Amino acid sequence: VYESTNKKGTATVAQHLIVMEPTADQIKISELFIMSNKTTMTYHDTTAGSAQFFLPEASATSAKAIITAPGGMPVPRPTSQTARAGIYKVDYPLKPGDTRIEVTYTTPAAQKFSGKVAASDAPTRIVTPSAVTLTGDGIENLGQEPQTQAHLYNISALNYNVLIDGTGALNLGQASGNGSQEDAEADGAPKVEVASARIYSRLGWVLGLALGILALGGVALYRRGEA
């Protein structure tokens, strides 16, 4: 049992990722926060919430939030609107350690998307499938991940407006292991799979992607300096 505090700065955003997967019918969005609490107290601010995020008006009623506390199982949590237009929050006590907050929602299919970012301690990145590219105001193209060719963008402003070209989904199942199906068929036993929300399985890959792109950028700048 930890003592509780609402002191600002007790828990900070260590990572903020937005996975955008447009299809012919809708745009699927998974927004992930890694909240880091390096103190010995539980952070709980019922006014500001644990994390704040933007929701399009058409998606407000369909949004779902999943919380995974340190060493805990994923649990659903309701979202609620803040005093700022379009900005919602998730209220959940953040214990010492890292807590994962994932918000998922869909919007009708469109070639344009406008979003907002609440003030964050960490850069906000958008990840899209290889067949999907973004252009517009408030984002910076960081390049593609070599293996999957997924695109990575940095959100450089609190408000961004992008044009979406293409459709697709991030499918990392083959990279995570090709022998699982063969093993299941070999022993003939029924298999039970326990899975977290989709983006959790991608977390390590997306973090590696971000670091890899930044490293490639550093090498490019170094070579340009030599030239």
N, C-alpha and C positions, 0 to 999 in steps of 0.2 A: 504494500500500500504506500503510495507516494503522496506527499503534500501537493496541493493544487495551487496554481498561480495563473493570473491573466496578464502578467507582465510581458509587454511587447518585446520580442527578440528572444524569448525563451525557446521557441521553436522557429526554425527558418526553412525556406524552400531550398533544398539541396539540388533538386532536379525538376524541371517542368517540361514535359513533352506532349505534343499533340500529334496523334496519328490520324491522317485524313485519307479515307478510302472512298472515292466516288464510284457509284455504280450507275446503271441506266435509270434507276428509279429513285435513288436517294444518295446522300452523302453520309457515310458512317464516320463518326468522330469519337475517338477515345483520348481523353485528356488525363494525363498522369502527373501527380505530384508526389515527390519523395520529400516528406517533412522530417527534418532532423532536429532532435531535441538532445542536446549534449549536457543537459543539467541533470539534477537528481530530483526534479519536481515535474509534475504533470501540468502541461499547459492546457488551459481551458478558458476560452473567451467566447461566451455565448453571443456577444454582440457582433464581433467581427467574424466569428467562426474559425474553423481550422484551416480552411483554404477557400479562396474566392475565385470565381471563373465566370466567363461570359456564356450566356445561352441565347441563341436566336429565339425570338418570340414564338415561333412555330414549334420549338423543341422543348419549351419549358415544362410541359406536363409529362413528357416522355423520358426525361433525363433520369438516369439511375447512377447512384454513387455506391461504390464498394470500398470499404476500409479494411486494411490489413495492419493490425497493430504489431509491434515487435514480438515475435514468437507466437502470434495469434493466427486465427483462421479468418478468411475474408467474411465480412458481415455487411449487409446492406444498410444504408443510411439515407434518410430523406434530404432533399435539397430545399433551400428556401431563399426567397429574394431579399436582397439588401436594399438600402435606400438609393443606391445608384441604378440607373436604368440599365437593364440587361445583365447586371452582375448578380450572381447567386453565390450561396455559401453552403458549406457542409460543416455542421457542428459536431465535433467529436473530441474527447479528451486525448491529448497527445502525450503518451508516456515517454520516459527517457528511451532513446534509441531512434530508429527510423520507422516511420509509419507511411504506408502507401495509401494514397487516395486516388481512385480512378473514377472518373465521370464519363459515362457513355451516353450518346444521344445521336439522333439522325435528323437530317433536314431534307426537304424535297430536293430532287436533282436540279442542279442549276450550274451555269458556267461561271457564276460569280459568288464569292463568299466574303462577307464582312464580319470581322471579329474584333474583340477587345481583349486586352490583357490587364488584369488587376496588377498593382505594383507587386513585383516579385524580387526575391533576393538572388535568384539565379536566372540566367538567360533562358528564354523560351524558344524551343525548337519545334518545327513542323516536319514530319516525316511523311512522304507519299510513296506509293508504289512506283516501280520503274516506268510504267506507262503513263504516269500522271505528272504533269509539270505545272508549276505555279508561277505567275508573273503578277506584278502590281506594286502598290505602295505599301511600305511598312515591313517589307521582308527582304532578306539578302540570301542569295543562292550560295550555299556552301559546297555544292558539288554532289557527287554520287558515290555510294558505297561500292567498291570494286566487285564484290561477289554477287550481290543481289541487284545492283544498279538502282537501289532505292535513292530517292532524292532527299536531301536534308536542307532545310531553310532556317535561318535565324530571324526571329521577329524583332525588328529594330525600333518599333514604335508601339505605344499603347493601343493605337487603333491601326488596323491593317485591312486592306481591301485587295483581294486577289482574283485573278482570272484563272479558272481551272481548265486545263486541256488534257483530255483523256479520262479513262476509267480503269479501275484495277483494284486489287487487294494485295496486302502483304501476306505471302504464304511462306512461312519459314519451317513448315513441318518436315520437309525433306532434309533441311540442314541440321535439324535436331537429332536425326537418327533414322536410317533407312531400314534397319533390321527389325523394327518392332512388329510390323505386320507379319513378317516371315516367322518370327519367334512365336507369335500367337497361334499361327496355323500349325506349327511344328508339334506343340504339345497338346493341341486340341482342347485346352481348358479355356473357359470363358474368362475374359479379361475385364477388370473394372478399372476405369481411369478416373483419377481425381485431378481436376484441373482448376486452376485459378482463373481469374478474368484474363482475356486474351493478351492484353498488353503486358501482363506480368511475365509471361514466357518470353516476351521480346525485350525485356528490360536490359539484360546483359548485352544483347545484340545492338540495341539502339545506343546504349552508352558507348560501346565499342565503335559504332559508326561515327558518333559525334567526335570522339577522340581521334579516330583515324582521319576524318576530314580535316580537323584542325591541324594534325601533324602534316598532312599533305600540303596544306596551305603554308605552313612554316617552311617546308622544303622548297616550295615554289618561290617564296619571297627570298630565301637564301640564295637560290640559283640566280634570281633576277639581280640581286645585289652584286654577285660575282661578275655578271655580264656587264 
